[in-house]
Structures are given as structure tokens and as C-alpha cells.
Amino acid sequence: MARHGRGRKMEKARNSKLAWRGLLREFKPYRWRIIIIAVLLTIANVANALIPLLLRNILGAFSPENVRYGRYFLDVTNLTLGLDWTKVFIDFGLMIGVIVAAALLGTIAQLIAIKISGAYAYNLRNKIRAKIDRLPLSYFDKHPHGELLSIGTNDVDAIAQTLNNTLITVVSSITLFVAILIGMLLVNWRLALVALGMLPFVVIITLVITKNSQNQFITFQKKTGELEGVVEENFSGLQVIQLFNQQDKQLETFTNLNDSMAKSNFWSQWLSSFIFPSIRFINNLGFVGVLLVAGVINDVISLAPFIIFLNNFMQPFLNLGQISANIQTTLAGAERVFNLLNAAEQEKDPEDALTTNDHVVGEFCFKDVDFSYNPDVELIKNMNLHVKPGDTIAIVGPTGAGKTTLVNLIMRFYEINGGSITLDGTDIRNYSRSALRRSVGMVLQDTWLFKGSIKNNIRYGNRDATDEEVIEAAKAARAHHFITTFPGEYEFILNEDGTNISQGQRQLITIARAIISKPKILILDEATSSVDTRTEYAIQSVMNEIMKDRTTFIIAHRLSTIKNAKKILVMNKGNIIETGTHEELLAANGFYAGLYNAQFLGIDDSQETVD
């Protein structure tokens, strides 16, 4: 029933602010756990910062003022060398203890981060799934299936992986930087000033590279979604592609997108890769500067612990540089995720909406109904129609005439732009969507069946149905006989879309699914257009039975299936141009008569040619 927009280009992500706001908003339930991570990592990094200070104390004990190295090698009888060995061993033991404690705290923080990223992705997918149910069908007209699949899988996975890989890195880098800075100042403030002089260059390089690579990451995410849309289209339309020998054309489309995606991925990764060597280069210059200054101020004892600090001083920036590619990919994906979550939803049911359909009898009245999919292209204008309870209304017309649109409006898959549609005198907008749709059973040309047992596929129309009711519905649809020939009968597992049974059998199962919902209103949308004539007659006889005492709307291209309709609506360009019974419309010799004669005279001519 829905009109899908496969193959259309995806909207470009608007800005990273939306992504950051969305990501931080979704972090709120985990803020206390993040605080715990920050505390653990702060303690761990402070502990790591103590290691060079303890090492300085140990090295200081071996300074020329405390020990004579020549005597140490020559006089082994004096092993104390004038040292306070108790203090040395205490400092050494503390250093080992600090190393173990820092590693343990870091491991605990990592485990908490893993749990947060898993829960974050789980909840985000649930929100996306719930959001899809609240979106109007018009949203899916503008967004390809491949894009939505990519958002719900690739983009959410990218966010989860980035959280897992970077949450610890970001928090740890901040606390490590502060701890190391304090440690360097405690060791030698002059050398610390040399190290701080490198920071502006690091920040500038990081910002420039990040800005230039961000656009490439956004392009890469866009192309990924487009490519998935093409792949899905190729699989779903494989028979048509092969029928018209369009494999080369589809391969060309795929190759062009794949090449474009590969190029954007290369440039984004290539630009990001400059961060690490650039920061390392600046860090090496810092080493040279520190060595020169240390030589000038003659502070050799401070040099070893300070070199340790300096080596780790750039580590937070190196870590952030390494994960910048992941962060940018995540931001590009997060923009798409939160664009979806922030999309306008379908109009909510009124608070006093009718939630029961117990008294529905099936009388419809269209009054001055206006509707268009596109505001610039008018489709239905001032439509007026009255359908009595139990009437069978056939809707015919050329492709694009508005036949399926009429049914979409009855089901509130789309909202009308003007006028009103009433069911039993009540505006359908005053029913809850669920109550309205529970009143309707639908049999479509597209026999959608899911992977599972036949029983569960039939029960999909009424989750509360018993096994006996499932069998009765199958018997009413004349599907019981062939079902009992399958291994396991009603427990027989159908493939996705029921590809392991015939088209006619699939259609009869969907009819059983409609019957079990016990609808007051029935909609048959091209229900027999994809089956052979013999199967069509079998299905039509079933239809005639279940249409009794039900208001029924039939959309049909095969005009032979609607001869007995109480009223036939002939539509063209969104307007009802003729109404009447089959005989009345033929007698009028108008548009319907032209359709009928073209269809059946074409068949007769074909038969004469064959004979």
C-alpha cells in the first residue's frame, strides 16, 4: 500500500551540533556510571603520575651526594653505600603497588564503559524501531529502504563501537593530561613551560585536519546508505533485471557508487592519518627543547622522570588523534540517526478517540475530500462518495488514477488535506488508528509472509486466535487442504516471503489471515492480478464468500472480477468520472466501456491469432 522511494538520494546531514545534542541527551541515563568511570580513571591517572615522582626519589637516592660510585664497584664489603635502603624499597614497593592499582582501576572502568555502550546501542535501536511506527508513510516515500537499514544497523553500530573505544579514551585523556601537567610542574616548572609551548601547535593541527576530513566522512556515510539501497534494489528486482538483461547497467550503477564510497573513505582516512605523525613530530621537537633547557639549568636528576612525563604528555592528544576518525564517522552517522528520531511524526489520535470497533457496520461517506502526495501536484479534489453497509465497491482506472490512494485514505495511512471521511457517521480521525484498522481486513497483491510457521502467519491477523480458529480461517479460505499436504501441516515453516510455496497458495494464506481478523470492512487491492486464470477463479470464489455482509472495496485491473459489484467507481487523475453497475457503465459506452473492450477484445484478438 505504501509508496516507497527507493533509489532517491539521501538528505545531507545538517550539522554536527544536532549529533552532539542527541548523543549527550541519550547519555543522561548513564551519567552516574560515567561519573564513576571518570573517578576511577582520575585515581588511576593520578597513580600513574606518581610513578615518575617515586622514580625521581629512587634515582635521587643514588645521586653523587648520597653514594660514591667508585667505592660501590671496588668495596663490596660496604653494601649500604650510605643509602637509606628502607626508603628505597618502600618507594619501589609503592611504585609497583601504584602500577597494579592503576591497571586494576582502568580495567574496571573499561568494563563499565562496555556495558554503557551496549545498553546505549540497545536503547537507541529500540527508539528507532518505535519511531518508525509513529512516522507517516509519507516519510518512507522520501527515504529509501537502504538508508533506513543503514541508520538502524551501520550508524548505531558505529555509535556503539565509538562509545566503547573512545569513552575511556576521552575521559582518560583529560584526567591524564591534568595529572601529568601537575606532575611536570612538581618535577621542574621550567621544563614544564617548554612542554606547554607545544600545545597551541597540537591544537591547531588537530582542528585543521579534523575540519577537512569531516566532510569526507559525511560523504562516506551518505554513499554507504545509497549503496545499500542499490544492493537491496538489485536483490528485490533480480528477476526483472535478468529478464531485461540489465545486469551490466545495474553493475555500472553499483560500481560507480562503490568507487565513490571508496574514494571518500580513502580521503577521510588519509586526512585523519596526518594527526598522529604531526603530533609525534611536535612531541619530538619538545624532547629536544627539554634536553637543551635541562642542560642549561643543570638538572640531570629531574630529566629522567620529566622525560617519562613528557612522553605521556602528548599521549592524550595522540589518543584523541587516533580516535578522531571514529568520532567523525560517529558524528556523521549520529546526525542521520537523530534526523530520523527528530522527524515529524504522524498526527496523534485525539485523547477522546474511539478505541473500540464493536459497533462498526461499514457505512462510509466522503465529503469534499482533497488530497495530494505533493503540495504542488493535486491528486484528489472535492471527492464525494457514499457507501452503504455491506456494499461491494469496485474501483477501476488507469495506473496513477488514485485507486490505491483512496484506500490509503480510508485506512488513514495518509491524512486528507481537506473535507472529511466518516465511518458510520463518525469522522475517521475520531477513531484511534488501531481501532479503525482492526475493523478492516486487507488482501493485497503483494502477499507478504514472514519466515515462520503457516499457523503463525495466519494468526498474524489476530494474535489471540486459537488453533481451532486458525484452521477454520484456513478452511474458509480453502487453504486447509493443501496445508495438510505439507510436512508438519500448520507447523510447516515458510521461507521469507513464502518462496517455498506457490503464488496461489501464498494468496490463499493471506486471505485466511484477513478472515481470522473478523473484519467488518474488506479491502482487496489487486488480490488476483499476479496469479493465473484458474487460480484467480478459485480465489474469486473464496472472495465472494467472505464479502457477504461486509462492506468491500475492490481495486482491480482484471475487470472480469468485478462484474457483480454493487457499484463501480471509475477513477482518472484522482477524480471519480463514472459510477454505476457493470451493465450500466457498458451501456453508457464511456471510459469504463473503453477499458473493458480494450481488455477483452485484446484477449479475443490474441486467441484468434493463436488459433
C-alpha positions as CSV (number, residue, x, y, z in Angstrom):
1,M,0.0,0.0,0.0
2,A,2.8,2.4,0.7
3,R,4.7,4.2,-1.9
4,H,8.4,3.7,-1.4
5,G,11.2,6.0,-2.5
6,R,14.0,3.6,-3.4
7,G,16.9,4.9,-5.2
8,R,16.5,8.6,-4.2
9,K,19.4,10.4,-2.8
10,M,19.7,10.7,0.9
11,E,19.5,14.1,2.6
12,K,22.8,15.6,3.6
13,A,23.4,15.7,7.4
14,R,22.7,19.2,8.6
15,N,25.4,19.8,11.2
16,S,27.3,18.2,14.0
17,K,25.5,20.2,16.7
18,L,22.4,18.0,16.2
19,A,24.6,14.9,16.6
20,W,26.3,16.2,19.8
21,R,23.0,17.3,21.3
22,G,21.4,13.9,20.5
23,L,24.4,11.9,21.8
24,L,24.6,13.9,25.0
25,R,20.8,13.7,25.6
26,E,20.9,9.9,25.2
27,F,23.8,9.8,27.7
28,K,21.6,11.1,30.6
29,P,20.5,7.7,31.9
30,Y,24.2,6.7,32.2
31,R,25.6,9.9,33.7
32,W,26.3,8.3,37.1
33,R,28.1,5.4,35.6
34,I,30.1,7.9,33.5
35,I,31.0,9.8,36.7
36,I,32.2,6.5,38.3
37,I,34.4,5.9,35.2
38,A,35.8,9.5,35.5
39,V,36.5,9.0,39.2
40,L,38.2,5.6,38.6
41,L,40.3,6.9,35.7
42,T,41.2,10.1,37.7
43,I,42.5,7.9,40.5
44,A,44.3,5.6,38.0
45,N,45.9,8.5,36.2
46,V,47.0,10.3,39.4
47,A,48.5,6.9,40.4
48,N,50.3,6.8,37.0
49,A,51.6,10.3,37.6
50,L,53.1,9.3,40.9
51,I,55.3,6.7,39.2
52,P,57.9,9.2,37.8
53,L,57.9,11.1,41.1
54,L,58.6,7.8,43.0
55,L,61.3,7.1,40.4
56,R,62.8,10.5,41.0
57,N,63.0,9.7,44.7
58,I,64.7,6.4,44.0
59,L,67.2,8.0,41.5
60,G,67.8,10.8,43.9
61,A,68.9,8.3,46.5
62,F,71.7,7.3,44.1
63,S,72.9,10.8,43.4
64,P,76.6,11.7,43.9
65,E,75.7,13.4,47.2
66,N,74.4,10.1,48.6
67,V,76.7,7.5,47.0
68,R,80.2,7.2,45.7
69,Y,80.0,5.0,42.5
70,G,83.7,4.2,42.5
71,R,83.5,2.7,46.0
72,Y,80.4,0.8,45.1
73,F,82.3,-1.2,42.5
74,L,85.5,-1.6,44.4
75,D,84.5,-2.1,48.0
76,V,81.8,-4.8,48.1
77,T,82.1,-5.2,51.9
78,N,80.2,-1.9,52.4
79,L,76.9,-2.7,50.7
80,T,74.9,0.1,52.2
81,L,76.8,2.8,50.3
82,G,75.4,5.2,52.8
83,L,71.9,4.8,51.4
84,D,68.6,4.6,53.2
85,W,67.7,1.3,51.7
86,T,64.5,1.1,53.7
87,K,63.2,4.2,51.9
88,V,64.4,2.9,48.5
89,F,62.5,-0.3,49.0
90,I,59.4,1.5,50.3
91,D,59.4,3.8,47.2
92,F,60.0,0.8,44.9
93,G,57.2,-1.2,46.6
94,L,54.9,1.8,46.3
95,M,55.7,2.2,42.6
96,I,54.8,-1.5,42.0
97,G,51.6,-1.1,44.0
98,V,50.7,2.0,42.1
99,I,51.2,0.3,38.8
100,V,49.0,-2.6,39.8
101,A,46.3,-0.4,41.2
102,A,46.2,1.8,38.1
103,A,45.8,-1.2,35.9
104,L,43.0,-2.7,38.0
105,L,41.1,0.6,38.1
106,G,41.5,1.0,34.4
107,T,40.1,-2.5,33.8
108,I,37.0,-1.8,36.0
109,A,36.4,1.4,34.1
110,Q,36.7,-0.4,30.8
111,L,34.1,-3.0,31.8
112,I,31.6,-0.3,32.9
113,A,32.2,1.5,29.5
114,I,31.5,-1.7,27.6
115,K,28.2,-2.1,29.5
116,I,27.3,1.5,28.8
117,S,28.0,1.3,25.0
118,G,25.9,-2.0,24.8
119,A,23.0,-0.5,26.7
120,Y,23.2,2.7,24.6
121,A,23.0,0.9,21.3
122,Y,20.2,-1.4,22.6
123,N,18.1,1.6,23.7
124,L,18.8,3.6,20.6
125,R,17.7,0.7,18.3
126,N,14.5,0.4,20.4
127,K,13.8,4.1,20.0
128,I,14.4,3.9,16.2
129,R,12.1,0.9,15.9
130,A,9.4,2.7,18.0
131,K,9.9,5.9,16.0
132,I,9.3,4.0,12.7
133,D,5.9,3.0,13.9
134,R,5.0,6.7,14.6
135,L,6.2,8.0,11.3
136,P,3.7,8.8,8.5
137,L,4.0,6.8,5.3
138,S,5.0,10.0,3.5
139,Y,8.3,9.8,5.3
140,F,9.1,6.4,3.6
141,D,8.2,7.9,0.3
142,K,11.2,10.2,0.6
143,H,13.7,7.9,2.3
144,P,15.0,4.7,0.6
145,H,14.8,1.4,2.5
146,G,18.6,1.1,2.3
147,E,19.0,4.4,4.1
148,L,16.8,3.3,7.0
149,L,18.6,-0.1,7.2
150,S,21.9,1.7,7.3
151,I,20.7,4.0,10.1
152,G,19.4,1.2,12.2
153,T,22.4,-1.0,11.7
154,N,25.6,0.7,10.5
155,D,25.1,4.0,12.2
156,V,24.0,2.6,15.5
157,D,26.9,0.1,15.4
158,A,29.3,2.9,14.7
159,I,28.0,4.9,17.7
160,A,28.2,1.8,20.0
161,Q,31.8,1.0,18.8
162,T,32.9,4.5,19.2
163,L,31.5,4.7,22.7
164,N,33.2,1.5,23.6
165,N,36.5,2.6,22.1
166,T,36.5,6.3,23.0
167,L,34.6,6.8,26.2
168,I,37.6,5.5,28.2
169,T,40.0,7.3,25.9
170,V,38.3,10.7,26.1
171,V,37.8,10.6,29.9
172,S,41.2,9.1,30.5
173,S,43.0,11.6,28.2
174,I,41.5,14.6,30.0
175,T,42.4,13.3,33.5
176,L,45.8,12.0,32.3
177,F,46.7,15.4,30.8
178,V,45.8,17.2,34.1
179,A,47.7,14.7,36.2
180,I,50.8,14.8,34.0
181,L,50.8,18.6,33.9
182,I,50.7,18.8,37.7
183,G,53.5,16.1,37.9
184,M,55.7,18.1,35.4
185,L,55.2,21.3,37.4
186,L,56.2,19.4,40.6
187,V,59.4,18.0,38.9
188,N,60.6,21.2,37.2
189,W,58.4,24.1,36.3
190,R,60.9,25.5,33.8
191,L,60.8,22.3,31.8
192,A,57.0,22.2,32.1
193,L,56.8,25.6,30.4
194,V,58.8,24.2,27.4
195,A,56.3,21.3,27.1
196,L,53.3,23.7,27.4
197,G,54.7,25.7,24.5
198,M,53.9,22.7,22.2
199,L,50.1,22.7,22.9
200,P,49.0,25.6,20.6
201,F,50.6,23.8,17.6
202,V,48.9,20.5,18.5
203,V,45.5,22.1,18.9
204,I,45.8,24.0,15.6
205,I,46.9,20.9,13.6
206,T,44.1,18.8,15.1
207,L,41.4,21.3,14.3
208,V,42.6,21.9,10.8
209,I,42.8,18.2,9.9
210,T,39.5,17.4,11.6
211,K,37.6,20.1,9.8
212,N,38.9,19.0,6.4
213,S,38.2,15.3,6.9
214,Q,34.7,15.8,8.4
215,N,33.1,16.4,5.0
216,Q,34.6,13.2,3.6
217,F,33.3,11.2,6.5
218,I,29.8,12.6,5.9
219,T,30.0,11.8,2.2
220,F,31.2,8.3,3.1
221,Q,28.1,7.7,5.3
222,K,25.8,9.0,2.6
223,K,27.3,6.8,-0.1
224,T,27.1,3.8,2.3
225,G,23.3,4.3,2.6
226,E,22.9,4.8,-1.1
227,L,24.9,1.7,-1.9
228,E,22.8,-0.4,0.5
229,G,19.7,0.9,-1.3
230,V,21.1,-0.2,-4.6
231,V,22.0,-3.6,-3.3
232,E,18.5,-4.1,-1.8
233,E,17.0,-3.0,-5.1
234,N,19.2,-5.4,-7.0
235,F,18.1,-8.3,-4.8
236,S,14.4,-7.5,-4.8
237,G,14.3,-6.9,-8.5
238,L,16.7,-9.6,-9.6
239,Q,14.2,-11.4,-11.9
240,V,13.3,-8.1,-13.7
241,I,17.0,-7.2,-14.1
242,Q,17.8,-10.6,-15.6
243,L,14.6,-10.6,-17.7
244,F,15.6,-7.3,-19.5
245,N,19.4,-8.2,-19.4
246,Q,20.2,-5.1,-17.4
247,Q,22.9,-6.7,-15.3
248,D,25.6,-4.5,-16.9
249,K,23.6,-1.4,-16.2
250,Q,23.0,-2.3,-12.6
251,L,26.6,-3.3,-12.2
252,E,27.7,0.1,-13.5
253,T,25.5,1.9,-11.0
254,F,26.8,-0.3,-8.2
255,T,30.4,0.2,-9.3
256,N,30.1,4.0,-9.6
257,L,28.7,4.2,-6.1
258,N,31.2,1.8,-4.7
259,D,34.0,3.8,-6.3
260,S,32.7,7.0,-4.9
261,M,32.4,5.4,-1.4
262,A,35.9,4.1,-1.6
263,K,37.3,7.5,-2.6
264,S,35.5,9.3,0.2
265,N,36.7,6.6,2.6
266,F,40.3,6.9,1.4
267,W,40.4,10.7,1.7
268,S,38.7,10.8,5.1
269,Q,41.2,8.1,6.5
270,W,44.2,9.7,4.7
271,L,43.5,13.2,6.2
272,S,42.9,11.7,9.6
273,S,46.1,9.8,9.4
274,F,48.1,13.0,9.5
275,I,47.1,13.7,13.1
276,F,49.3,11.0,14.6
277,P,52.6,11.8,12.8
278,S,52.1,15.5,13.2
279,I,51.6,15.3,17.0
280,R,54.6,12.9,17.2
281,F,56.7,15.3,15.3
282,I,55.9,18.1,17.7
283,N,56.5,15.8,20.6
284,N,60.0,15.0,19.3
285,L,60.7,18.7,19.0
286,G,59.6,19.0,22.6
287,F,62.1,16.4,23.6
288,V,64.9,18.4,22.0
289,G,63.8,21.6,23.7
290,V,63.6,19.9,27.2
291,L,67.1,18.4,26.8
292,L,68.5,21.8,25.9
293,V,66.8,23.6,28.8
294,A,67.8,20.8,31.2
295,G,71.4,21.1,30.1
296,V,71.3,24.9,30.7
297,I,69.8,24.7,34.1
298,N,71.9,21.7,35.1
299,D,69.1,19.5,36.5
300,V,70.0,16.0,35.4
301,I,68.1,14.2,38.2
302,S,64.8,15.7,37.1
303,L,65.5,14.8,33.5
304,A,64.6,11.1,33.6
305,P,61.2,11.4,35.4
306,F,60.4,14.5,33.3
307,I,61.1,12.6,30.0
308,I,58.6,10.0,31.2
309,F,56.1,12.7,31.9
310,L,56.8,14.4,28.5
311,N,56.4,11.1,26.6
312,N,53.0,10.7,28.2
313,F,52.1,14.4,28.0
314,M,51.4,14.1,24.3
315,Q,49.7,10.7,24.7
316,P,46.2,12.2,25.3
317,F,46.5,14.1,22.1
318,L,47.8,11.1,20.2
319,N,44.9,9.0,21.6
320,L,42.4,11.6,20.6
321,G,44.0,11.9,17.2
322,Q,43.8,8.1,16.7
323,I,40.1,8.0,17.5
324,S,39.3,11.2,15.6
325,A,38.3,9.2,12.5
326,N,35.9,7.1,14.6
327,I,34.5,10.2,16.2
328,Q,33.9,11.8,12.9
329,T,32.3,8.7,11.4
330,T,30.1,8.5,14.5
331,L,29.1,12.2,14.2
332,A,28.1,11.7,10.5
333,G,26.1,8.6,11.5
334,A,24.6,10.2,14.6
335,E,23.3,13.1,12.5
336,R,21.3,10.7,10.4
337,V,20.1,8.8,13.5
338,F,18.9,11.9,15.2
339,N,17.4,13.3,12.0
340,L,15.3,10.2,12.0
341,L,14.4,10.4,15.7
342,N,13.5,14.1,15.3
343,A,11.4,13.6,12.1
344,A,7.8,14.9,12.3
345,E,5.5,12.1,13.4
346,Q,2.0,11.3,12.2
347,E,-0.8,13.2,13.8
348,K,-1.6,11.8,17.2
349,D,-5.1,10.3,17.8
350,P,-7.3,12.7,19.9
351,E,-7.4,11.9,23.6
352,D,-11.1,11.0,23.4
353,A,-10.6,8.9,20.2
354,L,-12.8,5.8,19.9
355,T,-10.8,2.7,20.8
356,T,-13.4,0.1,20.1
357,N,-14.9,-1.1,16.8
358,D,-17.6,-3.3,18.2
359,H,-20.4,-1.3,16.7
360,V,-18.9,-0.6,13.2
361,V,-21.3,-1.6,10.4
362,G,-19.3,-0.2,7.5
363,E,-21.0,2.9,6.1
364,F,-18.6,5.4,4.5
365,C,-19.2,8.9,3.4
366,F,-16.6,11.1,1.6
367,K,-17.4,14.8,1.6
368,D,-15.4,17.3,-0.4
369,V,-12.2,15.3,0.1
370,D,-9.0,16.8,-1.1
371,F,-5.6,15.1,-1.1
372,S,-2.2,15.2,-2.7
373,Y,1.1,13.5,-2.0
374,N,2.9,16.6,-3.2
375,P,1.6,20.0,-2.4
376,D,2.4,21.2,-5.9
377,V,0.5,18.3,-7.6
378,E,-3.2,18.0,-6.8
379,L,-4.4,14.4,-6.9
380,I,-7.9,14.2,-5.4
381,K,-10.2,17.3,-5.4
382,N,-13.7,17.6,-3.9
383,M,-14.4,13.9,-3.9
384,N,-17.9,12.9,-2.7
385,L,-18.9,9.3,-2.2
386,H,-21.5,7.4,-0.1
387,V,-21.0,3.7,0.6
388,K,-23.8,1.8,2.3
389,P,-23.1,-1.1,4.8
390,G,-22.5,-4.3,3.0
391,D,-21.9,-2.7,-0.4
392,T,-19.3,-4.0,-2.7
393,I,-17.5,-1.1,-4.3
394,A,-15.1,-1.7,-7.2
395,I,-12.6,0.9,-8.1
396,V,-11.0,0.8,-11.5
397,G,-9.0,3.1,-13.7
398,P,-5.6,3.5,-15.3
399,T,-2.3,3.4,-13.3
400,G,-1.9,6.6,-11.2
401,A,-5.7,7.3,-11.2
402,G,-5.8,7.4,-7.4
403,K,-7.3,3.9,-6.8
404,T,-4.9,2.8,-4.1
405,T,-4.8,6.4,-2.7
406,L,-8.5,6.1,-1.9
407,V,-7.9,3.0,0.1
408,N,-4.9,4.6,1.8
409,L,-7.1,7.4,3.0
410,I,-9.7,5.0,4.4
411,M,-7.0,3.3,6.4
412,R,-5.5,6.7,7.5
413,F,-2.2,5.7,6.1
414,Y,-2.3,9.3,4.8
415,E,-4.3,12.2,6.2
416,I,-6.6,14.1,3.9
417,N,-5.8,17.7,3.1
418,G,-9.4,18.8,3.2
419,G,-13.0,17.7,3.6
420,S,-14.0,14.7,5.7
421,I,-14.4,10.9,5.6
422,T,-16.8,9.4,8.0
423,L,-17.4,5.8,9.2
424,D,-20.9,5.2,10.5
425,G,-21.3,8.9,10.8
426,T,-18.1,9.5,12.8
427,D,-15.1,11.2,11.3
428,I,-12.4,8.5,10.9
429,R,-10.0,10.9,12.6
430,N,-12.0,10.5,15.7
431,Y,-11.2,6.8,15.8
432,S,-7.9,5.6,17.1
433,R,-5.8,4.3,14.2
434,S,-5.7,0.8,15.8
435,A,-9.5,0.7,16.3
436,L,-10.1,1.8,12.7
437,R,-7.6,-0.7,11.2
438,R,-8.9,-3.6,13.4
439,S,-12.2,-3.0,11.5
440,V,-10.5,-3.7,8.2
441,G,-9.2,-6.9,6.6
442,M,-6.9,-6.4,3.7
443,V,-5.7,-8.8,0.9
444,L,-3.0,-7.2,-1.2
445,Q,-1.3,-8.1,-4.5
446,D,1.9,-8.3,-2.6
447,T,1.5,-11.4,-0.5
448,W,3.8,-10.5,2.3
449,L,4.6,-13.5,4.5
450,F,7.3,-13.8,7.1
451,K,9.7,-16.6,7.9
452,G,7.8,-18.9,10.3
453,S,5.0,-21.4,10.5
454,I,1.9,-21.3,8.4
455,K,-0.1,-21.2,11.7
456,N,1.7,-18.1,12.9
457,N,1.4,-16.4,9.5
458,I,-2.4,-16.8,9.6
459,R,-2.6,-15.9,13.3
460,Y,-0.8,-12.6,12.4
461,G,-4.3,-11.2,11.6
462,N,-5.4,-12.0,15.2
463,R,-2.8,-12.7,17.8
464,D,-5.4,-14.0,20.2
465,A,-6.8,-16.6,17.8
466,T,-6.8,-20.2,18.9
467,D,-5.5,-23.1,16.8
468,E,-9.1,-24.1,16.0
469,E,-9.8,-20.6,14.7
470,V,-6.7,-20.7,12.6
471,I,-7.9,-24.0,11.0
472,E,-11.4,-22.6,10.5
473,A,-10.0,-19.5,8.8
474,A,-7.9,-21.7,6.5
475,K,-10.9,-23.8,5.6
476,A,-12.9,-20.7,4.8
477,A,-10.1,-19.5,2.6
478,R,-9.9,-23.0,1.0
479,A,-6.3,-23.3,2.1
480,H,-6.8,-26.2,4.6
481,H,-6.4,-29.0,2.0
482,F,-3.0,-28.0,0.6
483,I,-1.7,-27.0,4.1
484,T,-2.4,-30.6,5.3
485,T,-0.2,-32.0,2.5
486,F,2.9,-30.2,3.8
487,P,5.2,-31.8,6.3
488,G,4.1,-30.7,9.8
489,E,0.9,-29.2,8.2
490,Y,0.2,-25.9,10.0
491,E,3.7,-26.0,11.6
492,F,5.3,-26.1,8.2
493,I,7.9,-23.3,8.1
494,L,7.6,-20.8,5.3
495,N,10.6,-19.1,3.8
496,E,10.8,-15.3,3.9
497,D,8.0,-14.1,1.6
498,G,6.8,-17.7,1.3
499,T,9.1,-18.5,-1.6
500,N,8.8,-22.3,-0.9
501,I,5.1,-22.4,-1.8
502,S,3.2,-21.3,-5.0
503,Q,1.8,-17.8,-5.6
504,G,-1.7,-19.0,-5.4
505,Q,-1.1,-20.8,-2.0
506,R,0.5,-17.6,-0.7
507,Q,-2.5,-15.6,-1.7
508,L,-4.9,-18.1,0.0
509,I,-2.9,-17.9,3.2
510,T,-3.2,-14.1,3.2
511,I,-6.9,-14.4,2.7
512,A,-7.1,-16.7,5.7
513,R,-5.1,-14.1,7.6
514,A,-7.7,-11.5,6.7
515,I,-10.6,-13.8,7.6
516,I,-9.2,-14.6,11.1
517,S,-9.3,-10.9,11.9
518,K,-13.1,-11.0,11.6
519,P,-13.2,-7.6,9.8
520,K,-16.3,-5.5,9.3
521,I,-14.8,-4.0,6.2
522,L,-12.7,-5.7,3.5
523,I,-10.2,-4.2,1.1
524,L,-9.0,-6.3,-1.9
525,D,-6.1,-4.5,-3.7
526,E,-5.2,-6.3,-6.9
527,A,-5.6,-9.5,-5.0
528,T,-5.7,-11.8,-8.0
529,S,-3.6,-9.8,-10.5
530,S,-0.4,-11.9,-10.1
531,V,-2.0,-15.4,-10.4
532,D,-3.1,-17.5,-13.4
533,T,-6.7,-17.6,-14.6
534,R,-7.5,-20.9,-12.9
535,T,-6.2,-19.8,-9.6
536,E,-8.0,-16.5,-10.0
537,Y,-11.3,-18.3,-10.3
538,A,-10.5,-20.3,-7.2
539,I,-9.6,-17.2,-5.2
540,Q,-12.5,-15.3,-6.5
541,S,-15.0,-17.9,-5.3
542,V,-13.4,-17.6,-1.8
543,M,-13.7,-13.8,-2.0
544,N,-17.3,-14.0,-2.9
545,E,-18.0,-16.0,0.3
546,I,-16.1,-13.7,2.6
547,M,-17.5,-10.5,1.1
548,K,-21.0,-11.4,2.1
549,D,-22.5,-8.9,4.6
550,R,-19.2,-6.9,4.6
551,T,-18.5,-3.5,3.1
552,T,-15.9,-4.3,0.5
553,F,-13.6,-2.2,-1.6
554,I,-12.1,-3.9,-4.6
555,I,-9.2,-2.5,-6.6
556,A,-8.8,-4.5,-9.8
557,H,-7.2,-4.3,-13.2
558,R,-9.0,-7.5,-14.3
559,L,-12.4,-6.2,-14.9
560,S,-13.8,-9.7,-15.1
561,T,-13.5,-9.9,-11.3
562,I,-15.9,-7.0,-10.6
563,K,-18.9,-7.7,-12.7
564,N,-21.1,-8.4,-9.7
565,A,-20.0,-5.3,-7.7
566,K,-22.9,-3.2,-6.3
567,K,-21.2,-0.1,-7.6
568,I,-18.2,0.5,-9.8
569,L,-16.2,3.7,-9.4
570,V,-14.2,4.7,-12.5
571,M,-11.3,7.0,-11.5
572,N,-9.0,9.0,-13.6
573,K,-6.5,11.7,-12.4
574,G,-7.8,11.5,-8.9
575,N,-11.5,12.1,-9.8
576,I,-14.5,9.8,-10.0
577,I,-15.6,10.2,-13.6
578,E,-18.2,7.4,-13.8
579,T,-20.2,5.4,-11.4
580,G,-22.7,2.5,-11.9
581,T,-23.0,-1.2,-12.2
582,H,-21.1,-3.2,-14.8
583,E,-24.1,-3.3,-17.2
584,E,-24.9,0.4,-16.7
585,L,-21.3,1.5,-17.4
586,L,-21.1,-0.7,-20.5
587,A,-24.4,0.8,-21.8
588,A,-23.1,4.3,-21.2
589,N,-20.2,3.5,-23.6
590,G,-17.9,5.8,-21.7
591,F,-14.4,5.4,-20.1
592,Y,-15.2,2.1,-18.4
593,A,-16.6,0.6,-21.6
594,G,-13.4,1.6,-23.3
595,L,-11.3,-0.1,-20.7
596,Y,-13.4,-3.2,-20.7
597,N,-13.5,-3.5,-24.5
598,A,-9.7,-2.9,-24.8
599,Q,-9.0,-5.6,-22.2
600,F,-11.3,-8.3,-23.5
601,L,-11.2,-7.5,-27.2
602,G,-7.4,-7.7,-26.9
603,I,-7.8,-11.2,-25.4
604,D,-10.1,-12.3,-28.2
605,D,-7.8,-11.0,-30.9
606,S,-4.9,-12.8,-29.3
607,Q,-6.8,-16.0,-29.2
608,E,-7.9,-15.8,-32.8
609,T,-4.3,-15.2,-33.8
610,V,-3.1,-18.2,-31.9
611,D,-5.8,-20.4,-33.5
